[in-house]
Amino acid sequence: MLFLYYPKCTTCQKAKKWLDQQGADYQARDIKEDNPTLEELTDWYRRSGLPLKRFFNTSGLQYRALGLKDKLAAMGEDEQLALLASDGMLVKRPILVTGTKVLPGFREADWQEAL
């Protein structure tokens, strides 16, 4: 299981603590230092069954600075995925990747199901 997070993010800290309390076996990866690749993001997006917008950190500074709220709708899927792969701070976090699920954002009930 892969856990992508940003160490300074309080939600990520909460998710990591929760995983530890569950005794989960996971590999932690700093999303800023080791940004997901285009191939990883494409795979995770397709496996998740979620809209691509769910993979964007819509409350992040980069998202707002680039004016993505108004631009995403006009961008193609490939362009959006390439943008996500260009900067880990654009990616919603934390992300939990298991053999069967990909969960962007921390929702305890969803994560419990994934374990």
C-alpha positions as CSV (number, residue, x, y, z in Angstrom):
1,M,0.0,0.0,0.0
2,L,1.3,3.4,-0.9
3,F,0.5,6.6,1.2
4,L,1.3,9.9,-0.6
5,Y,1.3,12.9,1.7
6,Y,2.7,16.3,2.5
7,P,4.3,16.2,5.9
8,K,3.3,19.8,6.8
9,C,-0.4,19.1,6.0
10,T,-2.5,18.6,9.1
11,T,-5.0,16.3,7.2
12,C,-2.0,14.2,6.0
13,Q,-0.7,14.0,9.6
14,K,-4.1,12.9,10.8
15,A,-4.3,10.2,8.1
16,K,-0.8,9.0,8.8
17,K,-1.6,8.7,12.5
18,W,-4.8,6.9,11.7
19,L,-3.0,4.4,9.4
20,D,-0.4,3.8,12.2
21,Q,-3.2,3.2,14.7
22,Q,-4.8,0.6,12.4
23,G,-1.4,-1.2,12.1
24,A,-1.4,-0.7,8.4
25,D,1.6,-1.7,6.4
26,Y,2.3,1.1,4.0
27,Q,5.1,2.9,2.1
28,A,5.0,6.7,2.8
29,R,6.0,9.1,0.0
30,D,6.3,12.9,0.3
31,I,4.2,14.2,-2.6
32,K,6.3,17.4,-2.8
33,E,9.7,15.7,-2.9
34,D,8.6,12.8,-5.0
35,N,5.8,14.0,-7.2
36,P,3.6,11.3,-8.8
37,T,4.5,10.6,-12.4
38,L,2.2,11.1,-15.4
39,E,2.0,7.3,-15.7
40,E,1.1,6.9,-12.0
41,L,-1.5,9.6,-12.0
42,T,-3.1,8.3,-15.2
43,D,-3.3,4.8,-13.7
44,W,-4.6,6.0,-10.3
45,Y,-7.2,8.2,-12.0
46,R,-8.5,5.4,-14.2
47,R,-8.5,2.9,-11.3
48,S,-10.3,5.3,-8.9
49,G,-13.4,5.7,-11.0
50,L,-13.5,9.3,-9.7
51,P,-13.7,12.5,-11.7
52,L,-10.3,13.9,-12.5
53,K,-11.1,17.1,-10.6
54,R,-11.0,15.1,-7.4
55,F,-7.2,14.7,-7.9
56,F,-6.6,18.5,-7.7
57,N,-5.8,20.2,-4.5
58,T,-8.5,22.9,-5.0
59,S,-7.6,24.7,-1.8
60,G,-3.9,25.0,-2.6
61,L,-2.0,28.1,-3.4
62,Q,-0.8,26.8,-6.8
63,Y,-4.3,25.9,-7.8
64,R,-5.5,29.5,-7.1
65,A,-2.4,31.2,-8.5
66,L,-2.9,29.4,-11.8
67,G,-6.6,30.2,-11.9
68,L,-7.4,26.6,-12.4
69,K,-11.0,26.9,-11.1
70,D,-11.9,28.7,-14.4
71,K,-9.4,26.8,-16.7
72,L,-9.9,23.1,-15.9
73,A,-13.2,22.8,-17.7
74,A,-11.6,23.9,-21.0
75,M,-8.6,21.6,-20.5
76,G,-8.4,18.1,-21.9
77,E,-7.8,15.0,-19.7
78,D,-4.2,14.6,-20.9
79,E,-3.5,18.3,-20.3
80,Q,-4.9,18.1,-16.8
81,L,-2.9,14.9,-16.0
82,A,0.3,16.5,-17.3
83,L,-0.4,19.6,-15.1
84,L,-0.8,17.4,-12.0
85,A,2.4,15.5,-12.8
86,S,4.3,18.8,-13.1
87,D,3.8,19.9,-9.4
88,G,3.0,17.7,-6.4
89,M,1.4,20.7,-4.6
90,L,-1.4,20.6,-7.2
91,V,-2.3,17.1,-6.3
92,K,-5.0,16.4,-3.7
93,R,-3.5,14.8,-0.6
94,P,-3.2,12.5,1.1
95,I,-3.7,9.7,-1.5
96,L,-4.0,6.0,-0.5
97,V,-3.2,3.5,-3.2
98,T,-4.0,-0.1,-2.5
99,G,-4.1,-3.1,-4.8
100,T,-7.8,-2.4,-5.5
101,K,-8.5,1.2,-4.5
102,V,-7.2,4.7,-5.1
103,L,-8.5,7.3,-2.6
104,P,-7.5,11.0,-2.9
105,G,-8.2,12.9,0.3
106,F,-8.8,11.4,3.8
107,R,-12.2,10.0,4.6
108,E,-11.8,7.5,7.5
109,A,-14.8,5.3,6.4
110,D,-13.5,5.0,2.9
111,W,-10.0,4.2,4.1
112,Q,-11.3,1.7,6.6
113,E,-13.0,-0.1,3.7
114,A,-9.7,-0.1,1.7
115,L,-7.7,-1.7,4.4
